């Protein structure tokens, strides 16, 4: 019986593919299938895949025109046979016990998703020196063991898919799939899956090796070169439309609001005109209830509605005084609150100035 289906999108990774495929073939858990989806490769990737498929029937090969990793992963989901789903990138590789350990966690602890730690492998050492922000802490959680997957933990968990194992039953029952044409499709998949999952297991053992290449999707993103500047906004629309269609949007609205906020915090404002940013802000204000999105001087400012309603000069002065008279941790805490309130007052002024209206009337635009 097949216990795990591993979905592997492949696009022009012939240089790395042998190492990836060999690591999958050598897994100590033998009862796996590897669904390899060639995404229109123009190098030798498909021939390498075919070589492994000829030698090992667990490798299943699919081919598509170059439609991107989201479409490739959707093909994998459609043909997966096992009760558990895992993902792999074609330039990375598994540790030998990865599948066995993750399968046993799911079976023994009866959780909906499990997460392991990741080892970062920098192909270019100079790349590592240039981008110190890419650290293992981004992928390796400090949590340990079985926990309830509440909304706070959902947002704190890295969205990447290759360090996790999922239940196929949840994916099928909730009709979860990837948004075609998006490079950061894992954000959408994780939020849609996490909203339905009840429990999660964190394992501190490093079982996945993530190769960071200078020309990878994340590398191009960090140097302000997203393929589509509307990428994050498209993901927001995708999640919103799915939840609305399934009539569960209102139940999940606070989580969706936080998801929208995090997506907008990752866009590059300089790529947009003020009119484009304003249009996105209006749409996001209609979609959710917890935050205000407001464009001003080529940026989108975000703040919680409750916080803006409460913010005033008296409250600011209160925390300004407390930050002056207190010491240690309390002083740091009050200085942070002072900063937040100052930002909220600023946003309230922007709303009144730009729309010649009061705060409550602006809320009616939602």
PADRENFI-583784 format. One record per residue (C-alpha): residue number from 1; residue in one letter; chain; x, y, z. Coordinates in Angstrom, 2 decimals. Layout:
# PADRENFI-583784
@seq NUM, type a, mol A, x X, y Y, z Z
...
END
This chain:
# PADRENFI-583784
@seq 1, type x, mol A, x 0.00, y 0.00, z 0.00
@seq 2, type x, mol A, x 1.30, y 3.47, z -0.90
@seq 3, type x, mol A, x 1.64, y 5.53, z 2.25
@seq 4, type x, mol A, x 2.89, y 8.90, z 0.93
@seq 5, type x, mol A, x 2.53, y 10.69, z -2.40
@seq 6, type x, mol A, x 5.42, y 13.08, z -3.04
@seq 7, type x, mol A, x 4.73, y 15.84, z -5.58
@seq 8, type x, mol A, x 7.78, y 17.11, z -7.47
@seq 9, type x, mol A, x 7.46, y 19.96, z -10.02
@seq 10, type x, mol A, x 10.45, y 20.04, z -12.39
@seq 11, type x, mol A, x 11.58, y 22.87, z -14.63
@seq 12, type x, mol A, x 15.11, y 23.05, z -16.09
@seq 13, type x, mol A, x 16.83, y 21.62, z -13.02
@seq 14, type x, mol A, x 18.89, y 18.92, z -14.73
@seq 15, type x, mol A, x 21.99, y 20.12, z -12.88
@seq 16, type x, mol A, x 20.45, y 19.19, z -9.50
@seq 17, type x, mol A, x 17.84, y 16.59, z -10.37
@seq 18, type x, mol A, x 19.92, y 13.42, z -9.95
@seq 19, type x, mol A, x 20.66, y 14.24, z -6.30
@seq 20, type x, mol A, x 16.99, y 14.98, z -5.62
@seq 21, type x, mol A, x 15.67, y 11.83, z -7.30
@seq 22, type x, mol A, x 18.28, y 9.56, z -5.72
@seq 23, type x, mol A, x 17.36, y 10.89, z -2.26
@seq 24, type x, mol A, x 13.70, y 10.10, z -2.96
@seq 25, type x, mol A, x 14.48, y 6.62, z -4.31
@seq 26, type x, mol A, x 16.62, y 5.84, z -1.24
@seq 27, type x, mol A, x 13.99, y 6.72, z 1.36
@seq 28, type x, mol A, x 13.85, y 4.18, z 4.19
@seq 29, type x, mol A, x 10.07, y 4.16, z 3.83
@seq 30, type x, mol A, x 9.67, y 2.24, z 0.61
@seq 31, type x, mol A, x 5.89, y 2.56, z 0.23
@seq 32, type x, mol A, x 5.91, y 5.94, z -1.49
@seq 33, type x, mol A, x 5.13, y 7.28, z -4.93
@seq 34, type x, mol A, x 6.89, y 10.21, z -6.56
@seq 35, type x, mol A, x 4.72, y 12.22, z -8.93
@seq 36, type x, mol A, x 7.16, y 14.12, z -11.15
@seq 37, type x, mol A, x 5.58, y 16.87, z -13.25
@seq 38, type x, mol A, x 7.85, y 18.24, z -15.96
@seq 39, type x, mol A, x 6.81, y 21.86, z -16.49
@seq 40, type x, mol A, x 7.98, y 22.19, z -20.09
@seq 41, type x, mol A, x 11.71, y 21.84, z -19.38
@seq 42, type x, mol A, x 14.06, y 22.65, z -22.25
@seq 43, type x, mol A, x 17.14, y 20.99, z -20.73
@seq 44, type x, mol A, x 17.72, y 17.30, z -19.98
@seq 45, type x, mol A, x 15.33, y 17.19, z -17.00
@seq 46, type x, mol A, x 12.66, y 15.04, z -18.67
@seq 47, type x, mol A, x 15.18, y 12.43, z -19.81
@seq 48, type x, mol A, x 16.56, y 12.17, z -16.29
@seq 49, type x, mol A, x 13.04, y 11.70, z -14.92
@seq 50, type x, mol A, x 12.32, y 9.02, z -17.50
@seq 51, type x, mol A, x 15.51, y 7.16, z -16.58
@seq 52, type x, mol A, x 14.38, y 6.88, z -12.96
@seq 53, type x, mol A, x 10.84, y 5.92, z -13.97
@seq 54, type x, mol A, x 12.22, y 3.11, z -16.15
@seq 55, type x, mol A, x 14.16, y 1.71, z -13.19
@seq 56, type x, mol A, x 11.66, y 2.32, z -10.38
@seq 57, type x, mol A, x 7.88, y 2.02, z -10.82
@seq 58, type x, mol A, x 7.30, y 4.35, z -7.85
@seq 59, type x, mol A, x 8.25, y 7.28, z -10.11
@seq 60, type x, mol A, x 5.29, y 8.50, z -12.17
@seq 61, type x, mol A, x 6.03, y 11.08, z -14.87
@seq 62, type x, mol A, x 3.66, y 13.78, z -16.14
@seq 63, type x, mol A, x 4.37, y 16.46, z -18.70
@seq 64, type x, mol A, x 2.83, y 19.89, z -19.27
@seq 65, type x, mol A, x 3.71, y 23.07, z -21.15
@seq 66, type x, mol A, x 5.43, y 25.71, z -19.05
@seq 67, type x, mol A, x 2.55, y 26.74, z -16.77
@seq 68, type x, mol A, x 4.43, y 27.13, z -13.49
@seq 69, type x, mol A, x 4.76, y 25.19, z -10.22
@seq 70, type x, mol A, x 1.15, y 25.79, z -9.12
@seq 71, type x, mol A, x -0.27, y 24.02, z -12.17
@seq 72, type x, mol A, x 2.31, y 21.24, z -11.75
@seq 73, type x, mol A, x 1.37, y 20.73, z -8.13
@seq 74, type x, mol A, x -2.32, y 20.62, z -9.04
@seq 75, type x, mol A, x -1.59, y 17.77, z -11.45
@seq 76, type x, mol A, x 0.19, y 15.96, z -8.62
@seq 77, type x, mol A, x -2.79, y 16.42, z -6.30
@seq 78, type x, mol A, x -5.17, y 15.09, z -8.96
@seq 79, type x, mol A, x -3.22, y 11.85, z -9.42
@seq 80, type x, mol A, x -1.98, y 11.22, z -5.86
@seq 81, type x, mol A, x -3.01, y 7.82, z -4.46
@seq 82, type x, mol A, x -1.67, y 7.87, z -0.89
@seq 83, type x, mol A, x -3.43, y 9.10, z 2.28
@seq 84, type x, mol A, x -0.60, y 11.57, z 2.92
@seq 85, type x, mol A, x 0.88, y 14.27, z 0.68
@seq 86, type x, mol A, x 4.40, y 15.70, z 0.73
@seq 87, type x, mol A, x 6.16, y 18.13, z -1.58
@seq 88, type x, mol A, x 9.71, y 18.53, z -2.84
@seq 89, type x, mol A, x 11.52, y 21.06, z -5.02
@seq 90, type x, mol A, x 13.68, y 19.60, z -7.78
@seq 91, type x, mol A, x 16.87, y 21.37, z -6.68
@seq 92, type x, mol A, x 16.54, y 20.22, z -3.04
@seq 93, type x, mol A, x 16.73, y 16.82, z -1.39
@seq 94, type x, mol A, x 15.33, y 14.73, z 1.47
@seq 95, type x, mol A, x 17.28, y 13.15, z 4.30
@seq 96, type x, mol A, x 16.98, y 9.31, z 4.09
@seq 97, type x, mol A, x 14.50, y 8.98, z 6.98
@seq 98, type x, mol A, x 12.33, y 11.98, z 6.10
@seq 99, type x, mol A, x 9.29, y 10.09, z 4.82
@seq 100, type x, mol A, x 9.38, y 7.36, z 7.47
@seq 101, type x, mol A, x 9.63, y 9.84, z 10.37
@seq 102, type x, mol A, x 6.90, y 12.11, z 9.07
@seq 103, type x, mol A, x 4.58, y 9.17, z 8.34
@seq 104, type x, mol A, x 5.05, y 7.80, z 11.86
@seq 105, type x, mol A, x 4.34, y 11.22, z 13.38
@seq 106, type x, mol A, x 1.04, y 11.44, z 11.52
@seq 107, type x, mol A, x 0.02, y 7.89, z 12.39
@seq 108, type x, mol A, x 1.13, y 7.87, z 16.03
@seq 109, type x, mol A, x -0.05, y 11.36, z 16.99
@seq 110, type x, mol A, x -3.16, y 11.63, z 14.79
@seq 111, type x, mol A, x -2.42, y 15.21, z 13.76
@seq 112, type x, mol A, x -3.56, y 17.03, z 10.62
@seq 113, type x, mol A, x -0.13, y 18.33, z 9.61
@seq 114, type x, mol A, x 3.48, y 17.87, z 10.73
@seq 115, type x, mol A, x 6.47, y 20.18, z 10.25
@seq 116, type x, mol A, x 10.18, y 19.39, z 10.41
@seq 117, type x, mol A, x 13.26, y 21.60, z 10.50
@seq 118, type x, mol A, x 15.19, y 22.63, z 7.40
@seq 119, type x, mol A, x 18.88, y 22.83, z 6.55
@seq 120, type x, mol A, x 19.69, y 25.82, z 4.31
@seq 121, type x, mol A, x 22.29, y 25.14, z 1.64
@seq 122, type x, mol A, x 23.67, y 28.29, z -0.02
@seq 123, type x, mol A, x 24.93, y 27.52, z -3.52
@seq 124, type x, mol A, x 26.73, y 30.87, z -3.66
@seq 125, type x, mol A, x 28.56, y 31.85, z -0.46
@seq 126, type x, mol A, x 28.57, y 35.48, z -1.58
@seq 127, type x, mol A, x 24.79, y 35.23, z -1.88
@seq 128, type x, mol A, x 24.69, y 34.27, z 1.80
@seq 129, type x, mol A, x 26.82, y 37.26, z 2.74
@seq 130, type x, mol A, x 24.59, y 39.62, z 0.74
@seq 131, type x, mol A, x 21.32, y 38.33, z 2.17
@seq 132, type x, mol A, x 21.70, y 37.76, z 5.87
@seq 133, type x, mol A, x 17.93, y 38.05, z 6.22
@seq 134, type x, mol A, x 17.50, y 34.52, z 4.87
@seq 135, type x, mol A, x 18.12, y 32.54, z 8.04
@seq 136, type x, mol A, x 17.08, y 29.14, z 9.25
@seq 137, type x, mol A, x 14.84, y 30.77, z 11.87
@seq 138, type x, mol A, x 12.48, y 31.74, z 9.04
@seq 139, type x, mol A, x 11.81, y 28.06, z 8.38
@seq 140, type x, mol A, x 12.60, y 26.38, z 11.71
@seq 141, type x, mol A, x 10.00, y 26.97, z 14.38
@seq 142, type x, mol A, x 10.82, y 27.12, z 18.09
@seq 143, type x, mol A, x 7.71, y 25.03, z 18.85
@seq 144, type x, mol A, x 7.96, y 21.34, z 19.64
@seq 145, type x, mol A, x 5.51, y 18.45, z 19.69
@seq 146, type x, mol A, x 1.74, y 18.31, z 19.18
@seq 147, type x, mol A, x -0.22, y 21.57, z 19.42
@seq 148, type x, mol A, x -3.62, y 22.95, z 18.51
@seq 149, type x, mol A, x -3.36, y 24.85, z 15.24
@seq 150, type x, mol A, x -5.08, y 28.04, z 16.32
@seq 151, type x, mol A, x -5.17, y 31.18, z 14.20
@seq 152, type x, mol A, x -2.12, y 32.71, z 15.87
@seq 153, type x, mol A, x 0.01, y 29.61, z 15.29
@seq 154, type x, mol A, x -1.27, y 29.33, z 11.73
@seq 155, type x, mol A, x 0.20, y 32.72, z 10.88
@seq 156, type x, mol A, x 3.43, y 32.09, z 12.80
@seq 157, type x, mol A, x 4.19, y 28.89, z 10.88
@seq 158, type x, mol A, x 6.25, y 29.18, z 7.70
@seq 159, type x, mol A, x 4.08, y 28.73, z 4.60
@seq 160, type x, mol A, x 6.59, y 26.60, z 2.68
@seq 161, type x, mol A, x 5.25, y 23.16, z 1.79
@seq 162, type x, mol A, x 8.37, y 21.03, z 1.49
@seq 163, type x, mol A, x 8.96, y 20.80, z 5.26
@seq 164, type x, mol A, x 5.46, y 19.44, z 5.93
@seq 165, type x, mol A, x 3.23, y 16.39, z 5.49
@seq 166, type x, mol A, x -0.52, y 16.80, z 4.84
@seq 167, type x, mol A, x -3.63, y 14.64, z 5.00
@seq 168, type x, mol A, x -5.05, y 14.03, z 1.54
@seq 169, type x, mol A, x -8.53, y 13.65, z 3.03
@seq 170, type x, mol A, x -8.57, y 17.30, z 4.14
@seq 171, type x, mol A, x -7.31, y 18.47, z 0.75
@seq 172, type x, mol A, x -10.01, y 16.50, z -1.06
@seq 173, type x, mol A, x -12.89, y 17.26, z 1.29
@seq 174, type x, mol A, x -12.15, y 20.99, z 1.25
@seq 175, type x, mol A, x -11.29, y 21.05, z -2.47
@seq 176, type x, mol A, x -7.96, y 22.79, z -1.81
@seq 177, type x, mol A, x -5.78, y 23.52, z -4.82
@seq 178, type x, mol A, x -3.11, y 25.96, z -5.99
@seq 179, type x, mol A, x -3.73, y 29.28, z -7.81
@seq 180, type x, mol A, x -2.36, y 28.84, z -11.33
@seq 181, type x, mol A, x 0.14, y 31.43, z -12.49
@seq 182, type x, mol A, x 1.29, y 32.49, z -9.01
@seq 183, type x, mol A, x 4.87, y 32.00, z -7.83
@seq 184, type x, mol A, x 3.95, y 32.19, z -4.14
@seq 185, type x, mol A, x 1.13, y 29.67, z -4.38
@seq 186, type x, mol A, x 2.23, y 28.03, z -1.14
@seq 187, type x, mol A, x 0.86, y 31.04, z 0.81
@seq 188, type x, mol A, x -2.63, y 30.33, z -0.51
@seq 189, type x, mol A, x -2.40, y 26.57, z -0.02
@seq 190, type x, mol A, x -1.16, y 26.87, z 3.56
@seq 191, type x, mol A, x -3.86, y 29.32, z 4.69
@seq 192, type x, mol A, x -6.65, y 27.27, z 3.07
@seq 193, type x, mol A, x -5.36, y 24.01, z 4.55
@seq 194, type x, mol A, x -4.54, y 25.53, z 7.94
@seq 195, type x, mol A, x -8.04, y 26.96, z 8.31
@seq 196, type x, mol A, x -9.39, y 23.40, z 8.18
@seq 197, type x, mol A, x -6.67, y 21.64, z 10.19
@seq 198, type x, mol A, x -7.10, y 21.22, z 13.93
@seq 199, type x, mol A, x -3.71, y 19.99, z 15.13
@seq 200, type x, mol A, x -0.06, y 20.33, z 14.16
@seq 201, type x, mol A, x 3.17, y 18.57, z 15.17
@seq 202, type x, mol A, x 6.56, y 20.31, z 15.21
@seq 203, type x, mol A, x 9.73, y 18.24, z 14.92
@seq 204, type x, mol A, x 13.10, y 19.93, z 15.53
@seq 205, type x, mol A, x 15.05, y 17.42, z 13.45
@seq 206, type x, mol A, x 16.44, y 18.73, z 10.14
@seq 207, type x, mol A, x 15.07, y 16.43, z 7.46
@seq 208, type x, mol A, x 14.84, y 18.69, z 4.40
@seq 209, type x, mol A, x 17.75, y 20.32, z 2.56
@seq 210, type x, mol A, x 16.76, y 23.60, z 0.93
@seq 211, type x, mol A, x 19.17, y 24.84, z -1.72
@seq 212, type x, mol A, x 19.21, y 28.63, z -2.15
@seq 213, type x, mol A, x 20.26, y 29.58, z -5.67
@seq 214, type x, mol A, x 20.97, y 33.10, z -6.97
@seq 215, type x, mol A, x 18.28, y 32.76, z -9.69
@seq 216, type x, mol A, x 15.58, y 31.12, z -7.57
@seq 217, type x, mol A, x 12.11, y 32.61, z -7.12
@seq 218, type x, mol A, x 12.90, y 33.83, z -3.61
@seq 219, type x, mol A, x 16.24, y 35.32, z -4.68
@seq 220, type x, mol A, x 14.59, y 37.39, z -7.41
@seq 221, type x, mol A, x 11.89, y 38.43, z -4.95
@seq 222, type x, mol A, x 14.39, y 39.75, z -2.41
@seq 223, type x, mol A, x 16.06, y 41.96, z -5.02
@seq 224, type x, mol A, x 12.74, y 43.56, z -5.98
@seq 225, type x, mol A, x 12.11, y 41.61, z -9.16
@seq 226, type x, mol A, x 8.80, y 39.76, z -8.73
@seq 227, type x, mol A, x 7.55, y 38.38, z -12.03
@seq 228, type x, mol A, x 4.14, y 39.91, z -11.42
@seq 229, type x, mol A, x 3.86, y 42.95, z -9.17
@seq 230, type x, mol A, x 0.23, y 42.01, z -8.42
@seq 231, type x, mol A, x 1.28, y 38.56, z -7.17
@seq 232, type x, mol A, x 0.36, y 39.11, z -3.52
@seq 233, type x, mol A, x -2.91, y 40.84, z -4.40
@seq 234, type x, mol A, x -3.87, y 37.96, z -6.73
@seq 235, type x, mol A, x -3.33, y 35.52, z -3.86
@seq 236, type x, mol A, x -5.61, y 37.59, z -1.63
@seq 237, type x, mol A, x -8.33, y 37.48, z -4.31
@seq 238, type x, mol A, x -7.88, y 33.73, z -4.76
@seq 239, type x, mol A, x -8.30, y 32.97, z -1.04
@seq 240, type x, mol A, x -11.22, y 35.37, z -0.68
@seq 241, type x, mol A, x -13.13, y 33.93, z -3.64
@seq 242, type x, mol A, x -12.68, y 30.32, z -2.53
@seq 243, type x, mol A, x -13.87, y 30.97, z 1.02
@seq 244, type x, mol A, x -16.79, y 33.06, z -0.21
@seq 245, type x, mol A, x -17.84, y 30.37, z -2.70
@seq 246, type x, mol A, x -17.81, y 27.77, z 0.08
@seq 247, type x, mol A, x -19.88, y 30.07, z 2.34
@seq 248, type x, mol A, x -17.33, y 29.99, z 5.16
@seq 249, type x, mol A, x -15.82, y 33.45, z 4.69
@seq 250, type x, mol A, x -17.62, y 35.05, z 7.64
@seq 251, type x, mol A, x -16.46, y 32.27, z 9.98
@seq 252, type x, mol A, x -12.82, y 32.87, z 9.01
@seq 253, type x, mol A, x -12.86, y 36.64, z 8.50
@seq 254, type x, mol A, x -10.40, y 37.55, z 11.28
@seq 255, type x, mol A, x -7.84, y 35.06, z 9.93
@seq 256, type x, mol A, x -8.39, y 36.29, z 6.39
@seq 257, type x, mol A, x -7.89, y 39.89, z 7.53
@seq 258, type x, mol A, x -4.52, y 38.99, z 9.03
@seq 259, type x, mol A, x -3.59, y 37.06, z 5.88
@seq 260, type x, mol A, x -4.34, y 40.11, z 3.70
@seq 261, type x, mol A, x -2.29, y 42.33, z 5.99
@seq 262, type x, mol A, x 0.74, y 40.03, z 5.76
@seq 263, type x, mol A, x 0.48, y 39.77, z 1.98
@seq 264, type x, mol A, x 0.35, y 43.54, z 1.54
@seq 265, type x, mol A, x 3.35, y 43.99, z 3.83
@seq 266, type x, mol A, x 5.39, y 42.00, z 1.29
@seq 267, type x, mol A, x 4.63, y 44.01, z -1.84
@seq 268, type x, mol A, x 7.05, y 46.56, z -3.26
@seq 269, type x, mol A, x 5.27, y 49.90, z -3.26
@seq 270, type x, mol A, x 7.67, y 51.49, z -5.75
@seq 271, type x, mol A, x 6.35, y 49.20, z -8.51
@seq 272, type x, mol A, x 2.85, y 50.72, z -8.30
@seq 273, type x, mol A, x 1.26, y 54.07, z -9.05
@seq 274, type x, mol A, x -0.70, y 55.76, z -6.23
@seq 275, type x, mol A, x -3.91, y 54.99, z -8.15
@seq 276, type x, mol A, x -3.07, y 51.28, z -8.31
@seq 277, type x, mol A, x -2.34, y 51.17, z -4.59
@seq 278, type x, mol A, x -5.55, y 53.05, z -3.84
@seq 279, type x, mol A, x -7.58, y 50.55, z -5.88
@seq 280, type x, mol A, x -6.04, y 47.60, z -4.02
@seq 281, type x, mol A, x -6.69, y 49.27, z -0.67
@seq 282, type x, mol A, x -10.39, y 49.79, z -1.47
@seq 283, type x, mol A, x -10.80, y 46.15, z -2.50
@seq 284, type x, mol A, x -9.09, y 44.86, z 0.66
@seq 285, type x, mol A, x -11.21, y 47.11, z 2.85
@seq 286, type x, mol A, x -14.34, y 45.55, z 1.34
@seq 287, type x, mol A, x -12.99, y 42.03, z 1.78
@seq 288, type x, mol A, x -12.37, y 42.07, z 5.53
@seq 289, type x, mol A, x -13.27, y 43.74, z 8.81
@seq 290, type x, mol A, x -10.23, y 44.03, z 11.10
@seq 291, type x, mol A, x -7.84, y 46.40, z 9.32
@seq 292, type x, mol A, x -7.85, y 49.68, z 7.46
@seq 293, type x, mol A, x -5.80, y 49.78, z 4.24
@seq 294, type x, mol A, x -5.12, y 53.34, z 3.10
@seq 295, type x, mol A, x -2.89, y 54.68, z 0.32
@seq 296, type x, mol A, x -0.81, y 57.77, z 0.97
@seq 297, type x, mol A, x 2.23, y 59.12, z -0.90
@seq 298, type x, mol A, x 2.85, y 55.89, z -2.77
@seq 299, type x, mol A, x 2.46, y 53.52, z 0.17
@seq 300, type x, mol A, x -0.29, y 51.46, z 1.75
@seq 301, type x, mol A, x -0.63, y 52.06, z 5.47
@seq 302, type x, mol A, x -2.27, y 49.32, z 7.54
@seq 303, type x, mol A, x -3.68, y 49.49, z 11.05
@seq 304, type x, mol A, x -6.35, y 47.66, z 13.10
@seq 305, type x, mol A, x -9.72, y 49.41, z 13.01
@seq 306, type x, mol A, x -10.19, y 49.07, z 16.77
@seq 307, type x, mol A, x -6.78, y 50.63, z 17.37
@seq 308, type x, mol A, x -7.50, y 53.60, z 15.11
@seq 309, type x, mol A, x -10.84, y 54.20, z 16.78
@seq 310, type x, mol A, x -9.20, y 54.30, z 20.21
@seq 311, type x, mol A, x -6.06, y 56.25, z 19.26
@seq 312, type x, mol A, x -5.84, y 59.89, z 20.35
@seq 313, type x, mol A, x -3.30, y 62.40, z 21.62
@seq 314, type x, mol A, x -4.15, y 61.75, z 25.27
@seq 315, type x, mol A, x -3.35, y 58.05, z 24.89
@seq 316, type x, mol A, x -0.13, y 58.92, z 23.08
@seq 317, type x, mol A, x 0.95, y 61.30, z 25.87
@seq 318, type x, mol A, x 0.15, y 58.63, z 28.46
@seq 319, type x, mol A, x 2.51, y 56.09, z 26.90
@seq 320, type x, mol A, x 5.09, y 58.78, z 26.16
@seq 321, type x, mol A, x 5.21, y 59.63, z 29.88
@seq 322, type x, mol A, x 5.29, y 55.95, z 30.92
@seq 323, type x, mol A, x 8.17, y 55.30, z 28.53
@seq 324, type x, mol A, x 10.10, y 58.11, z 30.21
@seq 325, type x, mol A, x 9.56, y 57.14, z 33.85
@seq 326, type x, mol A, x 9.75, y 53.35, z 33.56
@seq 327, type x, mol A, x 12.88, y 51.24, z 33.10
@seq 328, type x, mol A, x 13.80, y 47.87, z 31.66
@seq 329, type x, mol A, x 11.25, y 45.73, z 29.85
@seq 330, type x, mol A, x 8.31, y 48.00, z 30.73
@seq 331, type x, mol A, x 10.03, y 50.98, z 29.16
@seq 332, type x, mol A, x 10.59, y 49.05, z 25.95
@seq 333, type x, mol A, x 6.95, y 47.91, z 25.96
@seq 334, type x, mol A, x 5.60, y 51.42, z 26.44
@seq 335, type x, mol A, x 7.87, y 52.86, z 23.75
@seq 336, type x, mol A, x 6.50, y 50.28, z 21.31
@seq 337, type x, mol A, x 2.89, y 51.14, z 22.25
@seq 338, type x, mol A, x 3.70, y 54.83, z 21.84
@seq 339, type x, mol A, x 5.03, y 54.14, z 18.35
@seq 340, type x, mol A, x 1.91, y 52.12, z 17.40
@seq 341, type x, mol A, x -0.48, y 54.82, z 18.64
@seq 342, type x, mol A, x 1.46, y 57.52, z 16.80
@seq 343, type x, mol A, x 1.09, y 55.51, z 13.59
@seq 344, type x, mol A, x -2.64, y 55.01, z 14.17
@seq 345, type x, mol A, x -3.16, y 58.74, z 14.76
@seq 346, type x, mol A, x -1.29, y 59.42, z 11.54
@seq 347, type x, mol A, x -3.55, y 57.06, z 9.59
@seq 348, type x, mol A, x -6.65, y 58.68, z 11.06
@seq 349, type x, mol A, x -5.38, y 62.08, z 9.90
@seq 350, type x, mol A, x -4.69, y 60.71, z 6.42
@seq 351, type x, mol A, x -8.25, y 59.39, z 6.18
@seq 352, type x, mol A, x -9.74, y 62.72, z 7.24
@seq 353, type x, mol A, x -7.48, y 64.71, z 4.92
@seq 354, type x, mol A, x -7.73, y 62.56, z 1.79
@seq 355, type x, mol A, x -11.46, y 61.99, z 1.94
@seq 356, type x, mol A, x -12.59, y 65.24, z 3.58
@seq 357, type x, mol A, x -14.56, y 63.09, z 5.92
@seq 358, type x, mol A, x -14.49, y 61.64, z 9.38
@seq 359, type x, mol A, x -13.25, y 58.19, z 10.29
@seq 360, type x, mol A, x -16.67, y 56.55, z 10.59
@seq 361, type x, mol A, x -17.71, y 57.71, z 7.11
@seq 362, type x, mol A, x -14.57, y 56.19, z 5.64
@seq 363, type x, mol A, x -15.49, y 52.87, z 7.23
@seq 364, type x, mol A, x -18.73, y 52.95, z 5.28
@seq 365, type x, mol A, x -16.68, y 52.61, z 2.09
@seq 366, type x, mol A, x -16.15, y 49.02, z 3.13
END
